[in-house]
């Protein structure tokens, strides 16, 4: 939905996903927390697909399932990852205090 050309939309999705990957990799390098980097990448990638979900790109290339997954299932996956992150942080905090 960024532009009307599906190939440009695909390029925007790829570049934005690479930026999300670079951000999460940088976060992992500085914090060494894999779950935090994973949840940040997942949320940023979901935003990329969600922002472009109305594009003709998905109809033309036959990947409409990606829009359905991005809108219906991916947010629940992000919530589950966030819960695992919180549990992991609590476990690590309690382990350090003992």
C-alpha positions as CSV (number, residue, x, y, z in Angstrom):
1,X,0.0,0.0,0.0
2,X,3.0,2.2,-0.1
3,X,2.8,2.6,-3.8
4,X,0.6,1.1,-6.4
5,X,3.3,-1.0,-8.0
6,X,3.6,-4.5,-6.4
7,X,7.3,-4.8,-7.2
8,X,8.0,-1.6,-5.3
9,X,5.9,-2.8,-2.5
10,X,7.8,-6.0,-2.3
11,X,11.1,-4.1,-2.3
12,X,9.9,-1.9,0.5
13,X,8.8,-5.0,2.5
14,X,12.2,-6.6,2.0
15,X,14.2,-3.5,2.9
16,X,12.0,-2.7,6.0
17,X,12.4,-6.3,7.1
18,X,16.1,-6.1,6.7
19,X,16.1,-2.9,8.8
20,X,14.0,-4.8,11.5
21,X,16.5,-7.6,11.4
22,X,19.5,-5.2,11.8
23,X,17.8,-3.5,14.7
24,X,17.1,-6.8,16.5
25,X,20.7,-8.0,15.7
26,X,22.1,-4.8,17.1
27,X,19.9,-5.2,20.2
28,X,21.2,-8.8,20.7
29,X,24.8,-7.7,20.3
30,X,24.5,-5.0,23.0
31,X,22.2,-6.9,25.4
32,X,22.9,-10.6,24.7
33,X,19.2,-11.3,25.3
34,X,17.9,-13.5,22.5
35,X,14.3,-13.4,23.6
36,X,14.3,-9.6,23.6
37,X,15.9,-9.4,20.2
38,X,13.4,-12.0,18.9
39,X,10.3,-10.1,20.2
40,X,11.6,-6.8,18.8
41,X,12.1,-8.4,15.4
42,X,8.8,-10.1,15.4
43,X,6.9,-6.9,16.3
44,X,8.8,-4.8,13.8
45,X,8.3,-7.4,11.0
46,X,4.6,-7.6,11.9
47,X,4.3,-3.8,11.6
48,X,5.9,-4.0,8.1
49,X,3.4,-6.6,6.9
50,X,0.5,-5.0,8.7
51,X,1.2,-1.6,7.1
52,X,1.2,-3.1,3.7
53,X,-1.6,-5.6,4.1
54,X,-4.0,-3.8,1.7
55,X,-1.6,-4.0,-1.3
56,X,-2.2,-5.7,-4.5
57,X,1.1,-7.4,-4.1
58,X,-0.3,-10.3,-2.1
59,X,-3.0,-10.9,-4.7
60,X,-0.7,-10.8,-7.7
61,X,2.0,-13.0,-6.2
62,X,-0.5,-15.4,-4.7
63,X,0.7,-14.9,-1.1
64,X,-2.6,-13.8,0.4
65,X,-2.1,-16.3,3.2
66,X,0.7,-14.0,4.5
67,X,-1.7,-11.2,5.1
68,X,-4.1,-13.6,6.8
69,X,-1.3,-14.9,9.0
70,X,0.0,-11.3,9.7
71,X,-3.4,-10.0,10.7
72,X,-4.9,-13.0,12.5
73,X,-2.2,-15.1,14.0
74,X,1.0,-13.1,14.3
75,X,-0.2,-10.7,17.1
76,X,-1.0,-13.8,19.2
77,X,2.5,-15.1,18.5
78,X,3.9,-11.8,19.6
79,X,1.9,-11.9,22.8
80,X,3.1,-15.4,23.6
81,X,6.7,-14.4,22.9
82,X,6.2,-11.4,25.2
83,X,4.9,-13.6,28.0
84,X,7.9,-15.9,27.6
85,X,10.2,-12.9,27.7
86,X,8.6,-11.7,31.0
87,X,8.8,-15.1,32.5
88,X,12.5,-15.4,31.5
89,X,13.3,-12.0,32.9
90,X,11.6,-12.8,36.2
91,X,13.5,-16.2,36.4
92,X,16.8,-14.5,35.7
93,X,16.2,-11.7,38.2
94,X,15.2,-14.3,40.9
95,X,18.2,-16.4,40.1
96,X,20.6,-13.5,40.5
97,X,19.2,-12.5,43.9
98,X,19.7,-16.0,45.4
